[in-house]
Amino acid sequence: MMANNRRNFLKLSGLAGLMGMTGTSMLKSCMQPGDNDASKSKSSHPGLPGEGKQLFNMCGYAAPKLDTVRVGLIGLGNRGILHLGHMLRIKEAQVAAICDIRPEKINAAQASAEKMGQQPATYSGGEYEWKKLCEREDVDLIFICTPWALHTPMAVYAMEQGKHVCVEVPASVTVEQSWQLVETSERTRKYCMMLENVCYGFFELLTLNMARKGVFGDIIHGEAAYIHDLLIANFDKEEYYNMWRLRENAERNGNLYPTHGLGPICQIMNINRGDKMDFLVSVSSNDFMMGAKAKELAAKDAFYKPFVDKPFRGNINTSVIKTSRGRTIMLQHDVTSPRPYSRIDLISGTKGAAMQYPKPAIYLADEHPAADWRKQPPHDWVSPERYKELEKKHSPEIVKKLGDLAARIGGHGGKDFLMNWRTIDCLRNGLPLDQDVYDAALWSAVGSLTEQSVSQGSNPVAVPDFTRGSWNKNKSVDISISGGGTTGVVV
Ligand SMILES: NC(=O)c1ccc[n+]([C@@H]2O[C@H](COP(=O)([O-])OP(=O)(O)OC[C@H]3O[C@@H](n4cnc5c(N)ncnc54)[C@H](O)[C@@H]3O)[C@@H](O)[C@H]2O)c1
């Protein structure tokens, strides 16, 4: 599958039947004798061609313009069907091909495409049909919306076939996979963007813009999370293909889904672009809920018996990351506890702070002067009226121009459409994408690194520098529409 790569360890011919395994166990069973399981490696790159040296810097790289972006989609479950709907509404995107292992998913997707006057080629019914989609001459960009363990093998193959890639979160499930993405993107000069839609949330874009203008001063600390009660969804037989999400949660222990809260904070802190992660420590609670739920369901339905007595992930995982410039990030993951949804989204700097949950809030030091602290104790966020003023003043151009339309079209309140539109607009206008392969590799690898720390009694684990030193000179990201904004939408 990957010519010239000595770590040709993902034998895709071995994928058959592997969907009953977790990401890590699937990978292990795909490895060839003698291959190094770098998911266990603490920090360093395990000996790639060009070891120690970046092959080509994909940060800031602008690929040649495409007038029309011809799109292929793999995986048309909950997520893929949403991306398909968006691609059908973007005027200069053409859906060339779609693939799902389940024929019924293809039928539904084909019907929506036909309604919009498009007739994509279809692939279905076999585990490797997606390779044929990747091999098509008439595809420029491939969306990958399959279970986690398939993301990297599919992304690598697609890039090897000369296609840009948009891959769902997380882009990889091991550190080794992250390196594979980096190496392949650098070698092929194809984009590998992770679809971290939360980077396009209106609050996240507002605070990114404020941070860029220096409103919060030097950023010192961030707090991020994925706290989402998915207990019932994970045990629901109809929700995810072949119970893939439950299987991941049954055997891995750490932060399995780190990127949603983490991505926007990394953008604000210029991680990979002026700062880098240095090390992390991670602690998991015990499992109080998933094993009990498996037993409860198995008592009535034999389907659940294989899940009884699985180790199950500790219900809440808390990690702390330290950066080279001395900043800290607290990161949590909890998808079982009965509590309201939260990504926290706190950033705290030398001049102020902002936090999204439970309610969007901003704090500005110069509006609470220390000299007046008796009269006006500096303990309150700005008033709702002041928040609105700040929002109006600092919302970036992209939100002003497209925010309402994106919210109407939808997908997590508009952030999904904003991301998809912006990605196509960048490809058409020859602009670098907002998230590069180093972001995908790093934000995803944090999951595997937390597993390592948890398994080692919460010891510190070094974070690899996927940019191989270029973090110090890479330019920070600015999500705007300057140089673009030419892509149309069918409303
Ligand atoms: N960014 C977000 O907000 C967000 C939200 C939900 C899910 N996701 C991500 O999207 C991805 C998919 O999640 P989902 O909820 O859509 O899961 P899902 O189970 O509904 O969809 C996965 C699809 O992949 C297909 N598939 C499996 N193996 C395949 C193969 N070999 N070839 C072709 N198709 C194959 C399945 O038939 C299924 O339709 C996950 O990575 C998840 O983390 C992201």
The ligand as an ORCA input file, in Angstrom:
! r2SCAN-3c Opt
* xyz 0 1
  N     -16.480     16.839     14.632
  C     -17.581     16.452     15.240
  O     -18.304     17.241     15.826
  C     -17.973     15.008     15.170
  C     -19.237     14.587     15.574
  C     -19.556     13.238     15.458
  C     -18.605     12.340     14.969
  N     -17.381     12.788     14.597
  C     -16.375     11.861     14.050
  O     -16.833     11.371     12.793
  C     -16.401     10.028     12.613
  C     -17.586      9.141     12.272
  O     -18.514      9.173     13.348
  P     -20.036      8.826     13.093
  O     -20.768      9.241     14.311
  O     -20.456      9.355     11.779
  O     -19.966      7.225     13.050
  P     -20.915      6.256     12.217
  O     -20.704      4.911     12.771
  O     -22.305      6.814     12.168
  O     -20.335      6.378     10.736
  C     -19.186      5.706     10.299
  C     -19.470      5.220      8.895
  O     -18.304      4.575      8.368
  C     -18.731      3.458      7.583
  N     -17.630      2.515      7.433
  C     -17.082      1.697      8.365
  N     -16.093      0.960      7.813
  C     -15.989      1.339      6.524
  C     -15.154      0.939      5.434
  N     -14.203      0.000      5.564
  N     -15.364      1.517      4.222
  C     -16.322      2.467      4.048
  N     -17.154      2.864      5.041
  C     -16.965      2.320      6.265
  C     -19.904      2.897      8.362
  O     -20.768      2.104      7.582
  C     -20.578      4.174      8.861
  O     -21.629      4.582      7.999
  C     -15.701      9.642     13.901
  O     -14.347      9.786     13.705
  C     -16.165     10.645     14.919
  O     -15.218     10.900     15.919
  C     -17.059     14.098     14.683
*
